[in-house]
Amino acid sequence: MEPDMSHPISSQPQSSGYSSQSSTWNTEVMDCMDDMGICLCGTFIPCYLMCKVSKDFGECFCLPLLPGTFLALRTAMRERWRIEGSICNDFLCMCLCGNCVLCQMARELKRRH
């Protein structure tokens, strides 16, 4: 018996979960004043904010206390939400203005959840 070809498939099934389209960060790195609570926390108690970002992202809260893992967390965030960028750009931003990058990540999580 031959398959019925009178009704060809016109669309592929869509995966659930991650978007296939790229996006951008909802705020820029230097938009720290957009959320004063996050800004103050990132300025005066950044270790707490790093741990909160990690926990809110679904990772172990103490992950950022290990060397290099906060860069990996930012890269994972970009990958999950298909945010344009590169690990090189992430590294440079974190070296030049780490607290601002931390605040950007916290704002992103707040807006996406």
N, C-alpha and C positions, 0 to 999 in steps of 0.2 A: 504494500500500500504506500503510495507516494504522499508526502506532506502537502497540506493545503496551502498554496501560495497566493490565494486570492486576497488575503489580508496580511500584507507585509508589515513588519514592525516599523513604525514611524518615529518612535522615540526610544531612547535607552533609559533603563531604570536609573533613578537618581540615588546617589548614596546619601545616607543620613549622617549627620555629624558636621564635619568641617566644610566650609565653603570652598569652592574651587576658584573663586575670583580673589584677586589680591586686593588688599585694603591698605590703609595707612593708620598711623597712630591717631587716636581721637584728639590728642593735644600734642603740642610740640614739647621738646625737652625743656625749653626755657619758660614754659607757661606755668611755672610753680605757683604763682599767685592765684591761679584759677580755683584752687581749693586750699584755703588757708590752714585747715586742720592737717591735711597731708603735708603741706609745706612746713609747718611748724614741727611736726613729728619727724620729717625727713631731715630737718636742720638740727634739732636738738637731741633726738633719740633715733638715729638712723638704724641702729641694730634692731630695735623693736620693729620698725617699719619693714625692714628686710624680712624678718621672720614672719610678719603678718602677710606680706605679699606672697611669700612662699606657701604659707598655709592656705591662703585664699585661692591660690592657683592650683591647689590640690596636691602639693608636695609636703614633705616633712617640714615642720616649722623651723627646725634648726639647720636645714640644708644650707642657707647662706653663710653659716659660720665656718663652713669648709672652704678652703682656698679654691677659687675659680668657679665655684658653683653658681654664683650670682650671674655671671656672664652666661652660663648655660641656661639659667632660668629665663633670662631676657630673650635668648635665642629660641627657647621652647615656646615662649609667649608669641614671638613673631611667627613661628611655624604654625602654631595652633590656629591663629587668626589670620594667617596668610598676609601678614604685614610685610610690606616691601622693606628690603634692607639686606645687610650682610653681617656676618660675624665680625668682620674687620671693622665695619662701621659701629657695631655694638661695642667692641673693645675700645675704639677711640673715644666714643662718647663717654663710656664709663671711666676712662682715664682722665679726661678733661673736666668732666662735671658729673661725677658719680652720684652725688646727692640729688641733682636735678633729674638724672635718669631714673633713680629710685622713685622719685615723686611721680614721674611720668608713668612708670609701670603701675604704681598704686592707683593713679587716676584711671588708667586703662581698665584695670580690674574692676574698679568701682562702677565705671560706665557700662561695662559688658555684662555685669552680673545684676 
